[in-house]
Amino acid sequence: MPDVTLMEGAQSAFVAAEALYPGYFAGRRGGKTVASVCKMIAYIQKHPGAVGCVTFPQLDDRERIFVKTIERFFGDGKGTWWDYAKKEGVLTFGDIKGKKIVGTVFLRTTEDPDRLRGMTLAFAAMDEVGTGNQWAAFQILQPAVSQAGYPPQLWVTSTPNVDAAWVKTLWSDKLWPDSRDPIDDPMDYPIFRARTVDNFHLADHIRVKLLQQWGNTRMARQELEGEFLSP
């Protein structure tokens, strides 16, 4: 697999994190999907035989965003060490030509959380977890991450969203969203935060446009700085 040059600091630390529920929260175009793709591939390389699941707020996000990101960075490996079955929504990794599969990842939507039930996974990832209310999907995936012999991980990536209060409550406030009781082990929920301007891969004209769009506003702290805002 070719190497991807990750941003020093939050992005690199997130990909390397072995905590149970790490969260990478970044401004727009802050390298969230790239971080999740690299973390997924790194997990499979380290733990052959793993079964995973990556979720998205909407079904078309899996090809439009996630698979497109894999193709952008690893497209020359498609059909050799990785492949994607669009109809089934399944990624496979390994010696594809030799039919030896060492990793399987289901790409699913959180639009109907109950459809996530019944899986047994080594890891799961939730893309843009701050979009809509994905608390029910997160709760369903937590016990699913239980494949025997594999270290469980369920990581999330998102630009913070003031309307998705449960994300701030869990990762920033370290409280259970429903009861507001302190979570059992705050170290299970580490935060890795990056700003839009930290992404050196981002073209200058896009960076300038985003800075002009949000300016010196309260929402710029969320959309560009990756901060959690209070309602």
LINWOWO-V571270 format. One record per residue. RES is the residue in one letter. SS is DSSP state (a for helix, b for strand, c for the rest). OMEGA is omega in whole degrees, 0 to 359 (* if undefined). D_CENTER is the distance of its C-alpha to the mean C-alpha in Angstrom with 1 decimal. Layout:
# LINWOWO-V571270
res={RES RES}
ss={SS SS}
omega={OMEGA OMEGA}
d_center={D_CENTER D_CENTER}
This chain:
# LINWOWO-V571270
res={M P D V T L M E G A Q S A F V A A E A L Y P G Y F A G R R G G K T V A S V C K M I A Y I Q K H P G A V G C V T F P Q L D D R E R I F V K T I E R F F G D G K G T W W D Y A K K E G V L T F G D I K G K K I V G T V F L R T T E D P D R L R G M T L A F A A M D E V G T G N Q W A A F Q I L Q P A V S Q A G Y P P Q L W V T S T P N V D A A W V K T L W S D K L W P D S R D P I D D P M D Y P I F R A R T V D N F H L A D H I R V K L L Q Q W G N T R M A R Q E L E G E F L S P}
ss={c c c c c c c c c a a a a a a a c c c c c c b b b b c c c c c a a a a a a a a a a a a a a a c c c b b b b b b b c c c c a a a a a a a a a a a a a a a a a b c c c b b b b c c c c b b b b b b c c c c b b b b b b b b b b c c c a a a a c c c c b c b b b b b c c c c c c c a a a a a a a a a a b c c c c c c c b b b b b b c c c c c c a a a a a a a a c c b c c c c c c b c c c a a a c c b b b b c a a a c c c c c a a a a a a a a a a a c c c a a a a a a c c c c c c c c}
omega={177 177 173 179 180 175 175 180 190 184 179 181 178 181 182 186 178 177 186 185 180 179 177 184 187 174 179 183 182 175 184 182 177 179 182 178 182 178 178 182 179 179 182 178 182 185 179 181 182 172 182 177 175 183 183 178 180 186 184 177 185 176 186 184 191 180 178 178 177 180 181 184 186 185 182 178 182 182 177 180 172 178 182 176 187 183 181 184 185 171 174 181 178 175 188 180 179 176 178 183 179 177 179 182 176 177 188 177 176 182 175 187 182 179 176 182 171 180 171 191 169 181 174 179 179 181 181 184 178 179 181 179 183 180 180 179 179 181 179 182 182 180 179 181 188 180 185 176 182 178 184 173 173 183 181 174 179 157 180 181 183 180 177 189 184 180 177 182 185 187 183 182 180 178 174 184 183 186 185 174 176 178 188 183 181 180 177 186 180 178 172 189 180 178 176 184 178 185 182 175 186 180 184 184 177 178 180 181 180 179 178 183 186 175 181 183 177 182 176 177 177 190 182 183 180 181 171 177 173 180 *}
d_center={19.9 20.2 18.9 16.4 17.6 14.8 15.8 17.7 16.8 13.5 11.3 13.5 13.7 10.0 9.9 13.2 12.7 14.0 13.9 13.3 10.7 9.3 7.8 7.3 9.5 11.2 13.9 14.0 13.5 12.2 10.2 6.6 6.2 8.6 7.1 4.3 7.6 9.8 8.4 8.8 12.1 13.2 12.9 14.9 17.4 18.0 18.3 20.0 20.3 16.9 15.7 12.1 10.5 7.5 8.3 9.0 11.6 14.1 15.1 16.0 12.5 11.9 14.7 15.0 11.6 9.7 12.9 14.6 12.4 13.2 16.8 17.0 16.4 17.6 19.8 22.9 21.7 21.2 23.8 24.4 21.5 18.9 19.5 18.2 20.3 19.7 22.1 20.4 16.8 16.4 15.4 17.8 18.1 21.4 24.9 24.5 28.1 29.4 27.6 26.1 22.6 20.8 17.3 16.4 13.1 13.6 11.8 12.7 13.0 13.2 16.5 18.5 16.9 19.9 19.2 16.4 19.2 20.9 18.3 18.5 15.4 14.9 11.1 8.5 4.8 4.8 4.3 7.1 8.0 11.0 12.5 15.4 15.8 13.2 14.8 16.7 13.8 12.2 15.8 16.3 13.4 14.6 17.8 16.6 14.9 18.5 19.3 22.4 22.6 18.9 17.1 14.8 11.3 8.8 5.9 4.4 4.0 7.3 10.8 12.9 15.2 18.6 19.0 16.1 18.1 16.6 13.4 15.9 18.2 16.0 14.2 16.9 20.0 19.3 21.0 20.6 20.1 23.0 25.6 24.7 25.7 24.1 21.4 22.8 21.1 19.4 18.4 15.9 13.8 13.7 12.6 11.8 13.0 13.8 16.2 16.5 19.6 18.0 16.6 19.6 18.5 18.9 22.4 24.9 25.9 22.4 22.1 25.6 25.1 22.2 24.3 27.2 25.5 24.4 27.1 28.0 26.8 25.1 22.2 21.8 20.7 17.7 17.1 17.9 17.8 14.7 17.0 17.2 20.4 22.9 24.1}
